[in-house]
Amino acid sequence: MIHVPFYSAPQASAYGNAIGAPPKPDGPTVAFHVVGFEAAETDFPSGSSLSYYLYTTPAFARTLLPRTATGDLYFARLRNGAAGVPRFSRQVSSLGAEAYNLNEIAASVQSSIHPQAIGWWILAMLSALVALAVVGQALVRQSIVESEDYPTMAAIGADRRQLLALGLARNVAVGLVGAAGAVVVATALSPLAPFGEARIAETSTGVTFDPLVLPLGALATVLVVSGLGIWPALRATRTLRAGERTGEPRPSAVVARLAALGAPPSAMIGVRNALERRSGGATVPVGAALIGTPLAVAALCATGVFGASLSNLTATPRLYGAPFQLNISNPSGGLSPALLASLEHNKAVSGIMKGFAAQVSVNKVAVGAGVVTPIKGRVLLSTVSGHVPDGDGQIGLGATTMRQAGAHLGSVVRVTVSSPSGRRRAVPFRVVSQISFPVLSGLSLGTGSAFTSAGYENAACPPGPRQSACLRALSSERVAGGLLVSFVSGPAGQAAISHYLDTYQSVAALVIAPTALVNFGEAVNFPLIFGAMLAVFGAATLVHLLVVSVSRRRRETALLKALGFVNGQVAATVAWQATTVAIVGIVIGVPLGILIGRAMWSAFASNLGFVPVSIVQGWLLAALIAGVLVAANLLAALPALAARRSQAGRLLRTQ
């Protein structure tokens, strides 16, 4: 139950004309029983200024509305869709009312949620690739280990077909267990999703079992894991062929170099165990780990580059379409000439651009348009590629708009504009740039178009006897426009920004980061989630290798102890093995990860339409390298403890 006070009917005029805080309601206070929740455009942070509504019943309208202050609100669907909005708005204004384009608000909400969806798809695909690599390596190692028993099984009557069926059955069992665990975890985590702004639109936030996605995902998991294990199972059966086994491998050049440098025996043996597949008569699948560890390190580095680039993007407004600091607009009454004169003569102001919003159609795709004119300095638009429009027949488009319209740099598009009288006219324009648009009226990240004032006027008001009247009518739209202002860096610029914010607080506003990017970086936490997942996968790979290595080399460990190795040297051998694998991963994975991270960021930027600037932070890479080395040695602790506890005499008797 909630209790809501209402304004009385006589207070309607006082409330509408109030300056500052509205008067205290003196109408009835109504107790409402909440029976449901809704999500409207204005409930989303990216849609507009947040405002919330209570939805009541016709009974409430009949009994209480006559005693309260009320206003009328109508929702209209236009026959021409978004193309008819300008004419409809002018007609409504002539009647003393105001029209709001809900399509723009809905588009802002969609553009805000879209990066989150893209981020989760990227996370899912990269997770799948890493999982494929980790599971594939684990199956290879397990097949190699189990193949040691195949000659014995063949001696008691098993043929190659039966051994292959044994390996395939194991792969299916692994896939079934993994799929069942994945379905349980996904269902258990379903109350946490979706994240960020998309959660406002979610109708169910409890435990959810998707009867289509989860069974299909489980089936795909079983099929993929079974498919990954086919080749290792086939390869394992080849051990039955005569002459398949090889002798001792060629000594590692790295181990020989360490010996020449006088490295301790534990270091040389640990490095040899990491680099050589066979030693002491036992086969250990080190090759898969030497491939998997660089992949895991590369993925971590790529995630670091992606996360640093995302942080730099949200901290650098010009990259997401805002090379200015103030947005000054007054849709109801225009801006005073004194304000413009003050800006023009202020030495701390580096750039001023005047513009107004319009609605156009580009190759039959309805989109908002920014009609811009530089007053001081350059045009305050951020170009991803090409140059800002500077001619009558030139247009700049956002990345999303460019894809929807099937356009590219240098192509000619058909732009449909509406004249003040409501007549529509299609005019050819050449695309000269891809622009990262700020979140302004009708524009958003990746969505929008830009024209010069002269180009838009020539399109809306073609030469002829009616051109003068058309241009005069068009000038009324300019009144509802505004100014974008950039300032010099440093204290002088900050002081000027504060001055205009304080003096013109009703019309001046600072630039804010698009909710889409904030949601993606903070709510989705893409780099953090992916990095944590990679750490788990990488740790699993290394631990599996060390456990298999210690188990397979028990006879060698016993011989080392018989020759005088103490427990500390045995543990150091395992630690050196883990360190060597980590170093191989660092040397190969770090540069590979930087390249992958930059490519991922460029693809992400191209999809959303901001300026792609990738950041490689040296301190972050150094911390990552140190973390990999420390983690490798920590993960080696338990296998090293197991090796220390082995008893030489017992192992030699059993081996």
LOVOVO-595382 format. One line per 4 residues: number of its first residue (from 1); for each residue x, y, z of C-alpha. Coordinates in nm, 4 decimals, always signed. Layout:
# residues N
NUM) X:Y:Z; ...
END
This chain:
# residues 655
1) +0.0000:+0.0000:+0.0000; +0.1257:+0.3477:-0.0869; -0.0311:+0.6816:+0.0111; -0.0249:+0.9585:-0.2496
5) -0.1293:+1.3223:-0.1833; -0.2963:+1.5041:-0.4752; -0.3256:+1.8696:-0.5655; -0.6754:+2.0081:-0.5459
9) -0.8513:+2.1432:-0.8537; -0.8009:+2.5109:-0.7535; -0.4237:+2.4458:-0.7291; -0.3892:+2.3555:-1.0987
13) -0.2982:+2.7093:-1.2078; -0.0640:+2.7678:-0.9138; +0.1182:+2.4411:-0.9776; +0.1624:+2.5078:-1.3494
17) +0.2964:+2.8602:-1.2949; +0.5121:+2.7787:-0.9908; +0.8707:+2.9025:-0.9934; +1.0968:+2.6865:-0.7838
21) +0.9344:+2.4404:-0.5451; +0.5645:+2.3738:-0.6191; +0.3049:+2.4423:-0.3479; +0.2116:+2.1759:-0.0944
25) -0.0792:+1.9568:-0.2110; -0.4049:+2.0241:-0.0271; -0.6208:+1.7755:-0.2173; -0.7195:+1.4225:-0.1128
29) -0.4592:+1.1655:-0.0071; -0.5338:+0.8290:-0.1662; -0.4205:+0.4848:-0.0494; -0.3230:+0.2678:-0.3470
33) -0.2857:-0.1080:-0.3470; +0.0041:-0.1966:-0.5774; -0.0925:-0.4857:-0.8054; +0.1728:-0.4622:-1.0767
37) +0.4728:-0.2850:-1.2228; +0.5203:-0.1371:-1.5673; +0.8086:-0.0034:-1.7742; +0.7493:+0.3046:-1.9873
41) +0.9998:+0.4992:-2.1951; +1.0466:+0.7615:-1.9242; +1.1398:+0.4965:-1.6660; +1.4709:+0.4306:-1.8426
45) +1.7669:+0.6553:-1.7528; +1.8720:+0.6883:-2.1170; +1.5235:+0.7730:-2.2429; +1.4868:+1.1233:-2.1019
49) +1.4599:+1.2964:-1.7683; +1.3363:+1.0329:-1.5284; +0.9680:+1.0644:-1.4465; +0.7413:+0.8015:-1.3004
53) +0.3693:+0.7391:-1.3362; +0.0930:+0.5693:-1.1417; -0.1597:+0.3846:-1.3559; -0.5037:+0.3756:-1.2015
57) -0.8501:+0.2483:-1.2940; -1.1564:+0.4127:-1.4562; -1.3204:+0.4055:-1.1126; -1.0475:+0.6339:-0.9801
61) -1.1016:+0.8676:-1.2755; -1.4734:+0.8908:-1.2043; -1.4568:+0.9446:-0.8299; -1.1375:+1.1399:-0.7585
65) -1.0208:+1.3208:-1.0738; -1.2945:+1.5867:-1.0533; -1.1488:+1.6908:-0.7159; -0.7835:+1.7066:-0.8246
69) -0.5634:+1.9175:-1.0477; -0.5498:+1.7434:-1.3847; -0.4130:+1.7865:-1.7345; -0.4861:+1.6092:-2.0603
73) -0.2361:+1.3897:-2.2419; -0.3019:+1.2241:-2.5771; -0.1084:+0.9524:-2.7565; -0.1166:+0.9621:-3.1361
77) +0.0003:+0.7219:-3.4057; +0.0838:+0.9021:-3.7314; +0.0015:+0.7563:-4.0722; +0.3434:+0.8556:-4.2104
81) +0.5273:+0.7401:-3.9010; +0.8388:+0.9328:-3.7992; +0.8330:+1.1261:-4.1275; +0.5120:+1.3026:-4.0204
85) +0.6425:+1.4180:-3.6819; +0.7725:+1.7650:-3.7897; +0.4440:+1.8697:-3.9508; +0.2371:+1.7270:-3.6647
89) +0.4525:+1.9090:-3.4067; +0.4062:+2.2423:-3.5858; +0.0298:+2.1951:-3.6004; +0.0132:+2.1057:-3.2318
93) +0.2262:+2.4100:-3.1431; -0.0130:+2.6366:-3.3341; -0.2871:+2.5140:-3.0982; -0.0892:+2.6157:-2.7897
97) +0.0153:+2.2626:-2.6939; +0.3409:+2.0671:-2.7120; +0.4194:+1.7368:-2.8830; +0.6822:+1.4845:-2.7762
101) +0.8313:+1.2315:-3.0161; +0.8273:+0.9029:-2.8246; +1.0138:+0.7332:-3.1103; +1.3234:+0.9314:-3.0177
105) +1.2960:+0.8255:-2.6536; +1.2429:+0.4610:-2.7535; +1.5405:+0.4778:-2.9900; +1.7563:+0.6166:-2.7093
109) +1.6546:+0.3303:-2.4821; +1.7261:+0.0723:-2.7519; +2.0635:+0.2257:-2.8350; +2.1469:+0.2187:-2.4644
113) +2.0627:-0.1492:-2.4219; +2.2163:-0.2554:-2.7547; +2.5823:-0.2381:-2.6388; +2.4976:-0.4616:-2.3452
117) +2.3539:-0.7215:-2.5807; +2.6614:-0.6947:-2.8038; +2.8847:-0.7296:-2.5000; +2.7145:-1.0458:-2.3830
121) +2.7362:-1.1971:-2.7316; +3.1096:-1.1156:-2.7404; +3.1510:-1.2647:-2.3936; +2.9612:-1.5793:-2.4942
125) +3.1609:-1.6309:-2.8144; +3.4995:-1.5692:-2.6522; +3.4038:-1.7934:-2.3613; +3.3097:-2.0665:-2.6067
129) +3.6436:-2.0359:-2.7881; +3.8433:-2.0512:-2.4653; +3.6336:-2.3407:-2.3383; +3.6913:-2.5290:-2.6628
133) +4.0659:-2.4844:-2.6251; +4.0689:-2.5898:-2.2583; +3.8374:-2.8900:-2.2998; +4.0159:-2.9998:-2.6165
137) +4.3538:-2.9922:-2.4410; +4.2166:-3.1818:-2.1423; +4.0770:-3.4527:-2.3700; +4.4087:-3.4793:-2.5552
141) +4.6019:-3.5148:-2.2293; +4.3581:-3.7698:-2.0902; +4.3670:-3.9748:-2.4115; +4.7464:-3.9827:-2.4087
145) +4.7557:-4.0899:-2.0447; +4.4951:-4.3620:-2.0922; +4.6665:-4.4929:-2.4058; +4.9491:-4.6232:-2.1869
149) +4.7158:-4.9071:-2.0815; +4.5957:-4.9894:-2.4317; +4.8723:-5.2441:-2.5144; +4.7827:-5.4383:-2.2002
153) +4.4126:-5.4271:-2.2857; +4.4902:-5.5375:-2.6408; +4.6908:-5.8302:-2.5060; +4.3840:-5.9618:-2.3246
157) +4.1637:-5.9370:-2.6344; +4.0518:-5.5763:-2.6907; +4.0730:-5.4614:-3.0538; +4.1102:-5.1056:-3.1893
161) +3.7371:-5.0634:-3.2432; +3.6620:-5.1455:-2.8803; +3.9346:-4.9143:-2.7535; +3.8033:-4.6358:-2.9763
165) +3.4507:-4.6959:-2.8436; +3.5913:-4.6763:-2.4899; +3.7473:-4.3361:-2.5596; +3.4338:-4.2045:-2.7298
169) +3.2149:-4.3249:-2.4417; +3.4377:-4.1350:-2.2004; +3.3989:-3.8183:-2.4113; +3.0192:-3.8518:-2.4148
173) +3.0162:-3.8992:-2.0374; +3.2277:-3.5858:-1.9910; +2.9938:-3.3939:-2.2206; +2.6827:-3.5137:-2.0372
177) +2.8212:-3.4181:-1.6965; +2.9351:-3.0789:-1.8261; +2.6008:-3.0095:-1.9947; +2.4052:-3.1029:-1.6831
181) +2.6235:-2.8792:-1.4686; +2.5903:-2.5919:-1.7164; +2.2096:-2.6147:-1.7186; +2.1960:-2.6187:-1.3376
185) +2.4326:-2.3204:-1.3053; +2.2543:-2.1210:-1.5780; +1.9176:-2.1794:-1.4131; +2.0526:-2.0903:-1.0689
189) +2.2044:-1.7647:-1.2006; +1.8963:-1.6634:-1.3995; +1.7635:-1.4308:-1.1234; +2.0755:-1.2148:-1.1700
193) +2.0021:-1.1444:-1.5367; +1.9597:-0.9220:-1.7203; +2.1934:-0.6537:-1.5896; +2.1852:-0.2776:-1.6147
197) +1.9140:-0.0842:-1.7910; +1.7756:-0.3926:-1.9642; +1.6599:-0.5207:-1.6257; +1.3945:-0.2467:-1.6134
201) +1.2269:-0.4024:-1.9174; +1.2467:-0.7620:-1.7904; +0.9059:-0.8969:-1.6937; +1.0395:-1.1876:-1.4882
205) +1.3412:-1.1582:-1.2597; +1.3008:-1.4867:-1.0699; +1.4438:-1.8309:-1.1406; +1.3820:-1.9060:-1.5070
209) +1.4296:-2.2261:-1.7059; +1.4314:-2.1522:-2.0762; +1.2822:-2.4640:-2.2406; +1.4362:-2.3786:-2.5790
213) +1.7790:-2.2309:-2.5098; +1.8983:-2.4529:-2.2262; +1.8174:-2.7963:-2.3816; +1.9682:-2.6841:-2.7126
217) +2.2749:-2.5562:-2.5302; +2.3077:-2.8835:-2.3411; +2.2803:-3.0815:-2.6649; +2.5396:-2.8581:-2.8313
221) +2.7737:-2.9080:-2.5337; +2.7499:-3.2872:-2.5582; +2.8009:-3.2848:-2.9356; +3.0951:-3.0427:-2.9254
225) +3.2751:-3.2233:-2.6431; +3.2191:-3.5585:-2.8120; +3.3450:-3.4149:-3.1418; +3.6552:-3.2666:-2.9790
229) +3.7438:-3.6077:-2.8384; +3.7209:-3.8036:-3.1638; +4.0697:-3.7217:-3.2915; +4.2461:-3.7792:-2.9548
233) +4.0650:-4.1133:-2.9209; +4.1676:-4.2177:-3.2736; +4.5233:-4.1084:-3.2094; +4.5373:-4.3031:-2.8832
237) +4.4480:-4.6288:-3.0583; +4.7514:-4.5942:-3.2820; +4.9697:-4.7006:-2.9888; +4.8723:-5.0580:-3.0833
241) +5.0754:-5.0362:-3.4007; +5.4182:-5.1860:-3.3925; +5.6935:-4.9303:-3.3724; +5.4581:-4.6491:-3.2750
245) +5.6403:-4.5649:-2.9559; +5.9476:-4.3539:-2.9883; +6.2559:-4.3596:-2.7772; +6.3909:-4.0831:-2.5627
249) +6.3389:-3.7420:-2.7253; +6.6160:-3.5107:-2.8324; +6.7364:-3.3133:-2.5290; +6.5993:-2.9620:-2.5008
253) +6.8366:-2.6848:-2.6052; +6.7016:-2.4719:-2.3214; +6.7947:-2.7386:-2.0657; +7.1424:-2.7685:-2.2182
257) +7.1858:-2.3916:-2.1898; +7.0798:-2.3981:-1.8256; +7.3302:-2.6745:-1.7558; +7.6051:-2.4690:-1.9170
261) +7.5117:-2.1754:-1.6937; +7.5356:-2.3930:-1.3836; +7.1671:-2.4001:-1.2960; +7.0685:-2.6234:-1.0026
265) +6.9447:-2.9755:-1.0840; +6.5894:-2.9000:-0.9696; +6.5679:-2.6107:-1.2184; +6.7021:-2.8170:-1.5089
269) +6.4728:-3.1121:-1.4376; +6.1694:-2.8847:-1.3911; +6.2359:-2.7049:-1.7207; +6.2889:-3.0395:-1.8950
273) +5.9601:-3.1706:-1.7565; +5.7841:-2.8628:-1.8935; +5.9362:-2.8816:-2.2428; +5.9963:-3.2520:-2.3096
277) +5.7133:-3.4944:-2.3643; +5.8901:-3.8126:-2.2508; +6.1252:-3.8667:-1.9630; +6.2007:-4.1610:-1.7442
281) +5.9933:-4.3932:-1.9662; +5.6719:-4.1941:-1.9083; +5.4797:-3.9885:-2.1613; +5.3343:-3.6575:-2.0459
285) +5.1223:-3.4430:-2.2833; +5.3038:-3.1117:-2.2353; +5.2394:-2.9883:-2.5887; +4.8737:-2.9090:-2.5234
289) +4.9665:-2.7036:-2.2162; +5.2371:-2.5166:-2.4071; +4.9647:-2.4194:-2.6555; +4.6861:-2.3593:-2.4052
293) +4.8812:-2.1405:-2.1630; +4.9784:-1.8813:-2.4284; +4.6154:-1.8767:-2.5412; +4.4966:-1.8112:-2.1857
297) +4.7567:-1.5376:-2.1321; +4.6703:-1.3863:-2.4700; +4.3031:-1.3800:-2.3772; +4.3831:-1.2126:-2.0441
301) +4.5968:-0.9498:-2.2182; +4.3256:-0.8918:-2.4775; +4.0758:-0.8430:-2.1962; +4.3119:-0.5954:-2.0304
305) +4.3467:-0.3951:-2.3523; +3.9695:-0.4006:-2.4012; +3.9007:-0.2881:-2.0437; +4.1607:-0.0095:-2.0549
309) +4.0231:+0.1119:-2.3867; +3.6697:+0.1122:-2.2442; +3.7812:+0.3174:-1.9425; +3.9612:+0.5610:-2.1710
313) +3.6500:+0.5906:-2.3893; +3.4167:+0.6805:-2.1033; +3.6730:+0.9336:-1.9743; +3.7304:+1.1007:-2.3149
317) +3.4112:+1.2688:-2.4405; +3.5455:+1.3465:-2.7884; +3.5688:+0.9722:-2.8578; +3.1945:+0.9220:-2.8063
321) +3.0966:+1.2282:-3.0058; +3.1316:+1.5177:-2.7630; +3.4365:+1.7361:-2.8431; +3.2635:+2.0106:-2.6442
325) +3.1930:+2.0754:-2.2776; +2.8630:+2.2647:-2.2711; +2.5289:+2.2152:-2.4426; +2.3285:+2.5386:-2.4327
329) +1.9685:+2.5270:-2.5515; +1.6299:+2.6791:-2.4772; +1.3601:+2.5105:-2.6903; +1.0820:+2.7363:-2.5637
333) +1.2290:+3.0796:-2.6255; +1.5640:+3.0629:-2.7982; +1.8942:+3.2038:-2.6763; +1.9700:+3.5682:-2.6086
337) +2.2116:+3.7514:-2.8422; +2.4005:+3.8678:-2.5340; +2.4899:+3.5069:-2.4464; +2.6246:+3.4400:-2.7961
341) +2.8237:+3.7642:-2.7914; +2.9697:+3.6735:-2.4537; +3.0806:+3.3340:-2.5822; +3.2339:+3.4781:-2.8978
345) +3.4460:+3.7309:-2.7072; +3.5517:+3.4953:-2.4279; +3.9165:+3.3901:-2.4807; +3.8555:+3.0689:-2.2831
349) +3.6033:+2.9545:-2.5457; +3.7802:+2.7597:-2.8197; +3.4830:+2.6616:-3.0328; +3.1141:+2.7392:-3.0854
353) +2.8793:+2.5450:-3.3116; +2.5175:+2.6370:-3.3717; +2.2688:+2.3723:-3.4718; +1.9128:+2.2513:-3.4650
357) +1.7509:+1.9096:-3.4862; +1.5415:+1.7793:-3.7743; +1.3884:+1.4535:-3.8844; +1.4894:+1.3067:-4.2206
361) +1.4875:+0.9761:-4.4053; +1.8100:+0.8318:-4.5494; +1.7428:+0.5640:-4.8106; +1.3988:+0.5233:-4.6495
365) +1.5502:+0.4876:-4.2996; +1.4023:+0.7457:-4.0612; +1.6748:+0.9130:-3.8575; +1.7404:+1.2307:-3.6636
369) +1.9532:+1.5007:-3.8229; +2.1836:+1.7654:-3.6817; +2.1955:+2.0807:-3.8957; +2.5185:+2.2519:-3.7910
373) +2.6987:+2.5794:-3.8510; +3.0394:+2.6592:-3.6958; +3.0496:+3.0058:-3.5414; +3.3927:+2.9954:-3.3816
377) +3.6577:+2.7384:-3.4587; +3.5884:+2.4078:-3.6282; +3.2732:+2.1979:-3.6470; +3.2328:+2.0292:-3.3078
381) +3.1688:+1.6779:-3.4372; +3.3857:+1.3680:-3.3876; +3.4600:+1.1863:-3.7114; +3.5459:+0.8183:-3.7113
385) +3.6476:+0.8305:-4.0773; +3.6273:+1.0866:-4.3569; +3.5700:+1.4585:-4.2936; +3.2811:+1.6600:-4.1544
389) +3.0296:+1.7823:-4.4146; +3.1406:+2.1181:-4.5532; +2.9409:+2.1341:-4.8762; +2.5756:+2.1606:-4.9717
393) +2.5466:+1.8061:-5.1061; +2.7422:+1.6297:-4.8291; +2.6185:+1.4242:-4.5356; +2.7758:+1.2486:-4.2383
397) +2.6177:+0.9346:-4.0917; +2.6488:+0.7278:-3.7753; +2.7734:+0.3706:-3.7991; +2.4349:+0.2121:-3.7279
401) +2.2548:+0.4464:-3.9664; +2.5144:+0.3755:-4.2336; +2.4534:+0.0010:-4.2054; +2.0760:+0.0378:-4.2027
405) +2.0834:+0.2606:-4.5093; +2.3306:+0.0383:-4.6954; +2.5699:+0.3306:-4.7363; +2.9464:+0.3716:-4.7202
409) +3.2003:+0.6488:-4.7532; +3.1690:+0.8008:-5.0993; +2.8272:+0.6546:-5.1761; +2.5264:+0.8639:-5.2725
413) +2.2114:+0.8329:-5.0602; +1.8580:+0.9626:-5.1103; +1.7653:+1.1954:-4.8262; +1.3982:+1.2807:-4.7804
417) +1.3343:+1.6081:-4.5955; +1.0121:+1.7862:-4.5036; +0.9578:+2.1520:-4.5796; +0.7839:+2.3761:-4.3227
421) +0.4641:+2.3356:-4.5242; +0.4799:+1.9573:-4.4852; +0.5857:+1.8759:-4.8421; +0.8425:+1.5970:-4.8704
425) +1.1340:+1.6080:-5.1111; +1.4053:+1.3495:-5.1873; +1.7517:+1.4903:-5.2577; +2.0802:+1.3063:-5.3322
429) +2.3661:+1.3540:-5.0818; +2.7160:+1.2098:-5.0860; +2.8378:+1.0388:-4.7673; +3.1668:+1.2038:-4.6698
433) +3.2119:+1.0798:-4.3134; +3.1189:+0.8386:-4.0412; +3.0449:+1.0444:-3.7309; +3.0266:+0.9543:-3.3649
437) +2.7185:+1.1433:-3.2509; +2.6574:+1.2670:-2.8967; +2.3302:+1.1986:-2.7188; +2.1226:+1.4997:-2.8274
441) +1.7737:+1.5498:-2.9620; +1.7184:+1.2778:-3.2238; +2.0841:+1.1697:-3.2150; +2.2614:+0.8970:-3.0250
445) +2.5793:+0.6945:-3.0367; +2.6039:+0.5475:-3.3878; +2.2652:+0.6810:-3.4976; +2.2037:+1.0084:-3.6785
449) +2.2984:+1.2283:-3.9711; +2.4661:+1.5663:-4.0077; +2.4265:+1.8429:-4.2672; +2.5509:+2.1932:-4.3168
453) +2.2838:+2.4599:-4.2725; +2.3061:+2.5557:-4.6381; +2.2783:+2.1921:-4.7488; +1.9671:+2.1283:-4.5413
457) +1.8047:+2.4587:-4.6461; +1.8621:+2.3842:-5.0166; +1.7074:+2.0406:-4.9711; +1.4044:+2.1604:-4.7732
461) +1.3532:+2.4845:-4.9690; +1.4466:+2.4332:-5.3367; +1.4980:+2.7337:-5.5642; +1.1747:+2.8851:-5.6857
465) +0.9155:+3.1507:-5.6088; +0.8354:+2.9907:-5.2708; +1.1922:+2.9633:-5.1493; +1.1951:+3.2911:-4.9521
469) +0.8760:+3.2042:-4.7649; +1.0052:+2.8544:-4.6990; +1.3333:+2.9859:-4.5574; +1.1490:+3.2286:-4.3298
473) +0.9315:+2.9469:-4.1984; +1.2379:+2.7282:-4.1556; +1.4024:+2.9957:-3.9425; +1.1434:+2.9285:-3.6711
477) +1.2897:+2.5787:-3.6320; +1.6328:+2.7291:-3.5742; +1.4987:+2.9115:-3.2691; +1.4529:+2.5736:-3.1007
481) +1.8159:+2.4898:-3.1708; +2.1131:+2.5436:-2.9453; +2.4859:+2.5913:-2.9107; +2.7634:+2.3423:-2.8465
485) +3.0631:+2.5096:-2.6844; +3.4192:+2.3882:-2.6265; +3.6687:+2.5507:-2.3910; +4.0446:+2.5603:-2.3563
489) +4.1991:+2.3120:-2.1167; +4.3272:+2.4180:-1.7793; +4.2014:+2.6456:-1.5003; +4.0837:+2.9190:-1.7394
493) +3.8564:+2.6801:-1.9245; +3.7194:+2.5287:-1.6039; +3.6488:+2.8740:-1.4636; +3.4617:+2.9720:-1.7802
497) +3.2544:+2.6519:-1.7718; +3.1593:+2.7170:-1.4083; +3.0678:+3.0772:-1.4924; +2.8258:+2.9833:-1.7697
501) +2.6756:+2.6980:-1.5671; +2.6068:+2.9337:-1.2770; +2.4882:+3.2276:-1.4865; +2.2758:+3.0299:-1.7350
505) +2.1863:+2.7275:-1.5254; +1.8416:+2.6964:-1.6834; +1.9783:+2.6519:-2.0374; +2.3384:+2.5244:-1.9946
509) +2.4300:+2.1621:-1.9246; +2.7490:+1.9607:-1.9065; +2.8272:+1.6683:-2.1350; +2.7460:+1.3280:-1.9867
513) +2.8691:+0.9900:-2.1023; +2.6090:+0.7910:-2.2988; +2.4166:+0.5566:-2.0736; +2.4916:+0.2816:-2.3247
517) +2.8641:+0.2947:-2.2511; +2.8160:+0.3409:-1.8779; +2.5845:+0.0393:-1.8665; +2.8243:-0.1712:-2.0678
521) +3.1255:-0.0800:-1.8588; +2.9654:-0.0847:-1.5134; +2.6565:-0.3053:-1.5245; +2.7813:-0.5734:-1.7603
525) +3.1387:-0.5624:-1.6230; +3.2484:-0.7388:-1.9396; +3.6282:-0.7231:-1.8865; +3.6025:-0.8304:-1.5219
529) +3.3739:-1.1265:-1.5915; +3.5751:-1.2450:-1.8894; +3.9057:-1.2031:-1.7050; +3.7805:-1.4054:-1.4089
533) +3.6542:-1.6778:-1.6389; +3.9879:-1.6940:-1.8216; +4.1743:-1.7146:-1.4932; +3.9659:-2.0179:-1.3963
537) +4.0199:-2.1839:-1.7343; +4.3940:-2.1154:-1.7307; +4.4287:-2.2411:-1.3748; +4.2403:-2.5591:-1.4620
541) +4.4708:-2.6232:-1.7574; +4.7903:-2.5774:-1.5552; +4.6685:-2.7794:-1.2559; +4.5642:-3.0665:-1.4820
545) +4.9064:-3.0660:-1.6473; +5.0946:-3.0656:-1.3140; +4.8777:-3.3393:-1.1637; +4.9229:-3.5595:-1.4713
549) +5.2955:-3.4848:-1.4813; +5.3518:-3.5723:-1.1145; +5.1435:-3.8875:-1.1506; +5.3147:-4.0037:-1.4696
553) +5.6661:-3.9297:-1.3436; +5.6417:-4.1044:-1.0075; +5.9195:-4.3496:-1.1015; +6.1479:-4.0631:-1.2005
557) +6.0713:-3.8859:-0.8715; +6.1591:-4.2047:-0.6819; +6.4921:-4.2328:-0.8639; +6.5730:-3.8683:-0.7862
561) +6.5035:-3.9285:-0.4170; +6.7171:-4.2441:-0.4233; +7.0013:-4.0394:-0.5717; +6.9802:-3.7840:-0.2917
565) +6.7069:-3.5317:-0.3795; +6.5483:-3.3902:-0.0659; +6.1832:-3.2940:-0.0410; +6.2571:-2.9268:-0.1058
569) +6.4325:-3.0100:-0.4340; +6.1418:-3.2311:-0.5436; +5.8947:-2.9480:-0.4756; +6.1253:-2.7005:-0.6531
573) +6.1212:-2.9245:-0.9598; +5.7427:-2.8958:-0.9823; +5.7613:-2.5194:-0.9227; +6.0173:-2.4774:-1.2013
577) +5.7965:-2.6782:-1.4342; +5.4990:-2.4506:-1.3602; +5.7154:-2.1383:-1.3964; +5.8496:-2.2548:-1.7325
581) +5.5018:-2.3165:-1.8682; +5.3975:-1.9717:-1.7429; +5.7006:-1.8031:-1.9044; +5.6262:-1.9704:-2.2386
585) +5.2694:-1.8440:-2.2089; +5.3888:-1.4903:-2.1294; +5.6436:-1.4687:-2.4121; +5.3937:-1.5829:-2.6746
589) +5.0656:-1.4729:-2.5205; +5.1356:-1.1089:-2.4299; +5.2089:-0.9761:-2.7818; +4.9373:-1.1993:-2.9272
593) +4.6900:-1.0708:-2.6678; +4.7713:-0.7076:-2.7476; +4.6954:-0.7683:-3.1148; +4.3717:-0.9547:-3.0335
597) +4.2625:-0.6869:-2.7860; +4.3118:-0.4098:-3.0380; +4.1221:-0.6041:-3.3031; +3.8341:-0.6703:-3.0609
601) +3.8163:-0.3036:-2.9633; +3.8196:-0.1922:-3.3253; +3.5348:-0.4318:-3.4084; +3.3380:-0.3151:-3.1039
605) +3.3905:+0.0498:-3.2002; +3.2871:-0.0149:-3.5593; +2.9642:-0.1775:-3.4434; +2.8633:+0.1008:-3.2032
609) +3.0050:+0.3954:-3.3947; +3.2547:+0.5689:-3.1659; +3.6138:+0.6693:-3.2428; +3.8320:+0.3562:-3.2019
613) +4.1325:+0.4364:-2.9810; +4.2852:+0.1303:-2.8128; +4.4912:+0.1668:-2.4963; +4.7761:-0.0617:-2.3873
617) +4.8681:+0.0101:-2.0253; +5.2207:-0.0958:-1.9386; +5.1558:-0.1216:-1.5652; +4.8550:-0.3437:-1.6267
621) +5.0551:-0.5815:-1.8459; +5.3345:-0.5886:-1.5883; +5.0844:-0.6713:-1.3143; +4.9309:-0.9397:-1.5333
625) +5.2719:-1.0975:-1.6028; +5.3575:-1.0957:-1.2330; +5.0156:-1.2387:-1.1508; +5.0585:-1.5235:-1.3989
629) +5.3952:-1.6192:-1.2474; +5.2671:-1.6001:-0.8904; +4.9491:-1.7909:-0.9745; +5.1471:-2.0632:-1.1531
633) +5.3608:-2.1247:-0.8456; +5.0617:-2.1167:-0.6122; +4.8824:-2.3704:-0.8290; +5.1929:-2.5894:-0.8199
637) +5.1820:-2.6087:-0.4393; +4.9494:-2.9089:-0.4083; +5.1147:-3.1185:-0.6838; +5.4530:-3.0321:-0.5292
641) +5.3279:-3.1447:-0.1877; +5.2106:-3.4720:-0.3392; +5.5531:-3.5245:-0.4988; +5.7281:-3.4510:-0.1683
645) +5.5233:-3.7111:+0.0161; +5.6059:-3.9880:-0.2289; +5.8163:-4.2710:-0.0826; +6.1084:-4.3741:-0.3017
649) +6.1284:-4.7390:-0.1940; +5.7580:-4.8048:-0.2365; +5.7475:-4.6337:-0.5768; +6.0495:-4.8276:-0.7070
653) +5.8990:-5.1596:-0.5959; +5.5612:-5.0862:-0.7599; +5.7164:-4.9458:-1.0766
END
